[in-house]
Amino acid sequence: MAVTERFNGPQDPSERVSGGSPAGPADTPRSSKKPLRRLGPSPALAIAFLLPAAVLLGVWVVYPIVYSIYRSLFDSAGTGFVGLGNYATIFSDEGMLTTIRNNLIWVVAAPIVVTTLGLIFAVLTERIRWSTAFKLIVFMPMAVSLMAAGVIFRLVYEEDPDKGIANAVLTTVHDTFSSSQGYPEARPREGDESPVTAQGGGAITKQAAQPGQPVLIPIVGVKPGIMPSDAQPAKPPAGGDTLSGTVWFDFTAGGGGTNNAIDDGEKGLPGMTVEAVMDGRVAGTATTAEDGSFRFAGLPAGSYVLRLPESNFQASYNGLTWLGPTLITPAIIGAFVWVWAGFAMVLIAAGLAAIPRDALEAARIDGATEWQVFRRITVPLLSPVLLVVFVTMIINTLKVFDLVFIIAPSSVQPEANVVALEMWRVSFGGGNNQGLGSALAIFLLILVLPFMIMNIRRFRRENA
């Protein structure tokens, strides 16, 4: 019997016998009556470890928030109770409304651009050979502080193409497809009896020109600073049956010389556009050479009017005014994107690596194109990561301060202002109104709280 029970395993406690009778309450093992031992430290020990962190959290977070709420209800001196007056000022002052508008632009534009670029870079890094080097280059700006990034982009956005790389690129591309040489304030000689005349809009006209008869178009008023470095001494064009001529700077240094005639030392004006007009229609266009000469090819015989269009007398193209009131906010957002695109790329690339490859391959086998796989498989599976990046960027844009403070010149600072910068400026940057500054701080906290709550709820759902 004992051997049988050993191999058949223990029976139900109610069926156990001791001396042939069922087991009763008196036979219950003593070990089942012992209290359960506690797992982990005691509550007192846990409180002892958490107390320092709780004290620091109260000193650095809770107390500043409570005091800011209290301080926002008083005036700049802190003695007069104004209630919600400071909050009313935020939504009634014109400068404050511009600040709120700029923050809305930041919240809408910057997170979308950063998340989109991060997604594009993450997908591209899976398809290029030097993905590690590419990730390193894109992520490198994260190692630069926002203040240093502001200094860098303040130089990038310099209006002078010789200093600012942004305008250097724009002018290079522009000059590749069209000439940027301009002669502002250039004009024909006043009181001149020659047939060279100034027209409305800045154009200059030379009357009665015919093929085979070289035309001289003297110009004055060219400043030394805009004279091209490649300008050569003016020369009359060689003879021939075509319509030709010379546009030159009719001025001799030191005095002397003959008006309306090419004298020694007088330079041609290269890059000038010359139009041959017949019956009000442009029949041909030519460009002056380094010595100012020009020549039309293929014009039929007849009488023409030579015209220097208005574009010749406009300032040369020097790019955009990035730091002006119109483009200052998009320019600063560009610097923000440069800094944070690498961060977004790394997070999205990590999520992309976790996507099951079976789903992607199955879609391709079923005939889906790469765009369909990306749009209907990759993006939906990456939506949790994309949401994390997007919400994080929203919080960062609401707190942006350094870039706006460094990049925007003082003259356009009001047009580029944001809530965080206005809070500092009103409180400590000369405004000395800590009541209004505290109200702005609470307003900024209210803007950030919904996105923080959204993140916390998402973390709880994922850990549930």
C-alpha positions in Angstrom: 0.0 0.0 0.0 2.8 2.4 0.9 4.6 1.5 -2.3 1.5 2.1 -4.4 0.9 5.6 -2.8 4.5 6.6 -3.4 4.3 6.0 -7.1 0.7 7.2 -7.6 1.4 10.5 -6.0 -0.2 12.2 -3.1 -4.0 11.9 -2.8 -6.5 14.5 -2.0 -6.1 15.7 1.6 -9.6 14.6 2.4 -8.8 11.1 1.3 -5.6 10.8 3.4 -5.9 8.2 6.2 -4.1 7.9 9.4 -4.7 4.5 11.0 -7.6 3.8 8.5 -9.7 6.9 9.3 -10.1 10.2 7.4 -7.9 13.1 8.4 -9.6 15.7 10.7 -8.8 19.3 11.7 -6.4 18.1 14.3 -4.2 16.6 11.6 -3.7 20.0 9.8 0.1 20.7 9.3 1.5 23.3 11.7 3.3 25.1 8.8 0.0 26.3 7.3 -0.8 28.3 10.5 2.4 30.4 10.3 2.0 34.0 9.1 3.2 34.9 5.6 6.6 36.6 5.5 6.7 40.2 3.9 8.5 40.5 0.6 10.7 43.6 0.2 11.6 46.3 2.6 9.3 47.6 5.3 7.2 50.7 4.6 9.3 52.7 7.1 12.5 51.9 5.1 10.8 52.7 1.8 9.7 56.1 3.2 13.2 56.8 4.4 14.6 56.3 0.9 11.8 58.3 -0.8 11.8 61.2 1.6 14.9 63.0 0.3 13.5 62.8 -3.3 10.1 64.0 -2.1 11.6 66.9 -0.3 13.6 68.0 -3.3 10.6 67.6 -5.5 8.6 69.8 -3.3 11.3 72.5 -3.1 12.1 72.6 -6.8 8.7 71.8 -8.3 5.7 72.1 -6.0 6.7 75.3 -4.1 7.7 77.3 -7.3 4.3 76.4 -8.9 2.3 77.3 -5.8 4.2 80.5 -5.3 4.0 81.5 -9.0 0.2 81.1 -8.8 0.1 83.3 -5.7 2.5 85.9 -7.2 0.6 86.1 -10.4 -2.4 87.6 -8.5 -0.4 90.7 -7.5 1.0 93.7 -9.3 4.7 94.3 -10.3 5.6 95.5 -6.8 3.9 92.5 -5.2 1.9 94.7 -2.8 -1.3 95.3 -4.7 -3.8 92.5 -5.3 -5.0 92.5 -8.9 -6.7 89.2 -9.1 -6.8 87.9 -12.7 -5.7 91.2 -14.1 -2.3 89.9 -15.2 -4.0 87.1 -17.1 -6.3 89.6 -18.7 -3.2 91.5 -19.9 -1.9 88.4 -21.6 -5.0 88.3 -23.9 -5.4 92.0 -24.4 -2.0 93.4 -25.0 -1.0 93.5 -28.7 2.5 92.4 -28.1 1.3 89.4 -26.0 -1.1 88.4 -28.8 1.8 88.4 -31.3 3.7 86.2 -28.8 0.8 83.7 -28.6 0.5 83.7 -32.4 4.2 82.9 -32.7 3.8 80.0 -30.2 0.9 78.6 -32.3 3.0 78.7 -35.4 5.8 76.9 -33.5 3.4 74.2 -32.2 1.9 73.6 -35.6 4.9 73.7 -37.8 8.0 72.6 -35.9 6.8 69.2 -34.5 5.3 68.2 -37.9 8.5 69.1 -39.8 10.8 67.4 -37.2 8.7 64.2 -37.1 8.4 64.0 -40.9 12.1 64.5 -41.4 12.9 62.0 -38.7 10.7 59.4 -40.4 12.2 60.1 -43.8 15.8 59.9 -42.4 15.0 56.7 -40.5 13.6 55.0 -43.6 16.5 56.1 -45.7 19.1 54.8 -43.3 17.8 51.3 -43.9 18.4 51.6 -47.7 21.8 53.4 -47.9 25.2 51.8 -47.5 26.7 54.3 -45.2 23.8 54.4 -42.8 26.0 54.7 -39.6 27.9 57.7 -41.0 24.6 59.3 -42.1 23.0 58.8 -38.6 26.1 60.3 -37.0 26.0 63.4 -39.2 22.3 64.0 -38.6 22.4 63.3 -34.9 25.6 65.4 -34.3 23.7 68.7 -33.7 22.2 67.2 -30.6 25.7 67.4 -29.1 25.5 71.2 -29.5 23.7 73.4 -27.0 20.8 75.5 -28.2 22.7 78.6 -27.4 25.7 77.5 -29.6 23.2 76.5 -32.3 21.7 80.0 -32.1 25.2 81.5 -32.6 25.8 79.2 -35.6 22.6 80.1 -37.3 22.9 83.8 -36.6 26.0 83.6 -38.8 24.2 81.3 -41.3 21.5 83.9 -41.8 23.7 86.9 -42.3 22.3 88.9 -45.2 25.7 89.5 -46.8 26.4 86.5 -49.1 30.1 86.8 -48.3 29.3 86.0 -44.6 26.0 84.1 -44.5 26.0 80.6 -46.1 22.2 80.6 -46.7 22.4 83.7 -49.0 25.6 82.4 -50.5 23.8 79.3 -51.6 20.8 81.3 -52.9 22.9 83.7 -54.9 25.0 80.9 -56.3 21.9 79.1 -57.6 20.4 82.4 -58.8 23.6 83.4 -60.7 23.7 80.0 -62.3 20.5 80.7 -64.2 20.5 84.5 -64.5 22.9 87.4 -64.2 22.8 89.2 -60.9 24.9 92.1 -62.1 23.1 95.4 -61.4 24.0 99.1 -61.7 21.6 100.9 -59.3 21.5 104.7 -59.8 23.2 104.5 -63.2 21.7 106.8 -65.8 22.5 108.8 -69.0 24.2 112.2 -68.6 21.8 115.0 -67.6 21.4 117.6 -70.3 23.0 115.4 -72.8 22.2 116.2 -76.4 22.8 112.7 -77.5 19.8 110.4 -78.3 20.3 108.4 -75.1 17.3 109.1 -72.9 15.9 107.8 -69.6 12.4 106.4 -69.6 10.0 105.6 -66.8 10.8 102.7 -64.6 14.6 103.1 -65.0 15.0 102.0 -68.6 17.4 103.7 -70.9 16.7 104.1 -74.7 19.0 104.8 -77.6 17.1 105.9 -80.7 17.6 105.1 -84.4 20.0 102.1 -84.5 20.6 100.1 -87.6 22.7 97.0 -88.4 26.1 97.8 -89.6 26.3 101.1 -87.6 27.9 100.6 -84.2 26.0 102.2 -81.4 27.6 104.0 -78.4 25.5 104.1 -75.2 27.3 106.2 -72.5 26.3 105.8 -68.9 27.2 107.8 -65.8 26.4 107.5 -62.1 28.1 104.1 -61.6 29.5 103.9 -58.1 33.0 102.5 -57.7 31.8 99.9 -55.2 29.5 98.2 -57.8 31.9 98.4 -60.7 32.6 94.7 -61.6 36.1 93.5 -61.0 36.2 91.9 -64.4 35.4 95.2 -66.3 37.8 95.9 -69.1 38.6 99.1 -70.9 35.7 100.0 -73.2 36.2 99.2 -76.9 34.0 100.0 -79.9 32.7 96.8 -81.5 34.3 95.5 -84.6 32.6 96.4 -87.9 30.1 94.2 -89.6 26.6 93.9 -90.9 25.0 93.1 -87.5 23.6 95.4 -85.0 26.3 96.1 -82.4 27.5 98.7 -80.0 29.2 99.4 -76.6 27.8 100.3 -73.2 30.5 102.0 -71.1 31.0 104.2 -68.0 31.5 107.6 -69.6 33.7 109.1 -66.9 37.5 109.8 -66.8 39.1 109.8 -63.4 40.8 113.1 -62.6 38.7 115.0 -65.1 39.1 115.6 -68.9 37.9 113.4 -71.6 35.1 113.9 -74.2 31.5 113.3 -73.5 29.8 110.6 -75.5 33.1 109.3 -76.7 35.2 106.4 -75.5 38.3 107.8 -73.9 41.4 106.0 -72.6 40.8 104.4 -69.2 37.1 104.4 -69.4 35.7 100.9 -68.7 32.9 99.0 -70.3 29.9 97.8 -68.2 29.7 94.0 -68.5 26.6 92.0 -67.9 24.2 94.7 -69.3 21.1 93.4 -71.1 20.4 95.2 -74.3 17.1 94.8 -76.2 16.5 95.6 -79.9 12.9 96.8 -80.2 11.0 97.2 -83.5 7.4 98.4 -83.7 7.1 98.0 -79.9 8.2 94.4 -79.9 11.5 93.0 -78.7 13.2 91.5 -81.7 16.4 90.4 -80.0 18.4 90.4 -76.8 22.2 90.6 -76.2 24.5 90.9 -73.2 27.5 93.1 -73.0 31.0 91.5 -72.7 33.7 92.5 -70.3 34.6 95.5 -72.4 31.0 96.6 -72.7 30.5 95.5 -76.3 27.5 93.7 -77.5 26.3 92.2 -80.8 23.0 91.0 -82.1 22.9 88.0 -84.4 20.3 87.2 -87.0 18.4 90.5 -87.0 16.9 91.5 -90.3 17.7 94.8 -91.8 15.7 97.7 -90.6 15.6 100.5 -88.0 15.6 99.5 -84.3 15.5 101.2 -80.9 18.0 99.9 -78.5 16.8 99.7 -74.9 18.5 98.9 -71.6 15.7 97.4 -69.5 15.0 98.3 -66.0 16.5 95.1 -64.7 20.0 96.5 -65.4 19.5 99.3 -62.9 18.3 97.2 -60.0 20.5 96.1 -57.2 22.1 92.7 -57.7 20.4 89.7 -56.1 21.9 89.1 -52.6 19.5 86.5 -51.3 16.8 86.9 -48.6 16.5 88.9 -45.5 16.3 86.0 -43.2 16.5 88.0 -40.0 13.9 90.5 -41.1 10.4 90.7 -39.6 8.8 88.5 -42.3 11.1 85.5 -42.2 12.5 85.6 -38.7 10.1 83.0 -37.2 10.5 80.4 -40.1 14.3 81.0 -39.9 14.4 80.1 -36.2 12.2 77.1 -36.7 14.7 75.9 -39.3 17.5 76.1 -36.7 15.2 74.1 -34.3 14.6 71.4 -36.9 18.4 71.2 -37.5 19.0 70.4 -33.8 16.1 68.0 -33.2 15.8 66.1 -36.5 18.5 63.6 -35.4 16.7 62.9 -32.1 13.5 62.1 -34.0 15.5 59.9 -36.5 17.1 57.8 -33.7 13.8 57.1 -31.9 11.9 56.3 -35.1 14.8 54.1 -36.4 14.6 52.1 -33.1 10.8 51.6 -33.6 11.4 50.7 -37.3 13.9 48.0 -36.3 11.2 46.4 -34.0 8.7 46.1 -36.8 8.1 42.4 -37.8 9.7 41.9 -41.2 7.1 39.2 -42.0 4.4 41.7 -42.3 6.4 43.8 -44.7 7.5 40.8 -46.8 3.9 39.5 -46.9 2.7 42.8 -48.2 5.3 42.8 -51.0 4.5 39.3 -52.0 0.8 40.3 -52.3 1.9 42.9 -54.8 2.0 46.1 -52.7 4.3 48.8 -53.9 6.9 50.3 -51.6 4.8 53.4 -51.2 1.8 51.2 -50.2 4.0 49.2 -47.8 5.2 52.4 -46.2 1.8 54.1 -46.0 -0.3 51.1 -44.9 2.1 48.9 -43.0 5.2 50.9 -41.8 3.5 54.1 -40.6 0.6 52.4 -38.7 3.0 50.1 -36.9 5.2 53.2 -36.1 2.3 55.3 -34.9 3.1 54.9 -31.1 6.7 56.0 -31.7 5.6 58.8 -34.0 3.2 60.0 -31.3 6.0 60.0 -28.7 8.3 62.1 -31.0 5.4 64.5 -31.9 4.3 65.1 -28.3 7.9 65.6 -27.2 8.5 68.1 -29.9 5.4 70.0 -28.9 6.6 70.3 -25.3 10.0 71.4 -26.6 8.5 74.1 -28.8 6.5 75.5 -26.0 9.6 75.9 -23.9 11.9 77.3 -26.7 13.9 80.2 -25.5 17.6 80.1 -26.4 17.2 80.1 -30.2 14.8 83.0 -30.3 16.9 85.0 -27.9 20.2 84.5 -29.8 19.1 84.5 -33.4 16.6 87.3 -33.5 18.2 90.8 -33.6 16.8 93.2 -31.1 15.1 95.2 -33.8 12.8 92.2 -34.8 12.7 90.5 -31.4 9.0 91.6 -30.9 8.0 89.8 -34.2 9.9 86.6 -33.1 8.9 86.6 -29.5 7.5 83.5 -27.8 5.9 82.9 -24.4 9.0 81.5 -22.6 11.2 84.5 -23.8 8.5 87.0 -23.0 8.2 85.5 -19.5 11.9 86.1 -18.9 11.9 89.5 -20.5 9.0 90.8 -18.5 10.3 89.4 -15.2 14.1 89.9 -15.4 15.0 91.4 -18.8 14.1 94.9 -18.0 10.4 94.7 -17.4 10.7 94.1 -13.6 7.0 92.9 -13.5 7.2 89.6 -11.8 3.4 89.5 -11.4 2.9 89.4 -15.2 5.9 87.2 -15.5 4.4 84.7 -13.1 1.1 84.8 -14.9 3.0 83.9 -18.2 4.7 81.1 -16.4 1.4 79.6 -15.2 0.0 80.1 -18.7 2.9 78.2 -20.2 2.4 75.4 -17.6 -1.3 75.2 -18.6 -0.2 74.8 -22.2 2.2 72.0 -21.4 0.1 70.1 -19.0 -2.3 68.4 -21.6 0.6 67.0 -23.5 2.3 65.7 -20.3 -1.0 64.0 -19.2 -1.3 62.5 -22.7 2.2 61.0 -22.4 1.5 59.6 -18.9 -1.7 57.9 -19.9 0.0 56.4 -22.9 2.8 55.0 -20.7 0.2 53.5 -18.3 -1.7 51.8 -21.2 1.5 50.3 -22.5 2.5 49.0 -19.1 -0.9 47.7 -18.2 
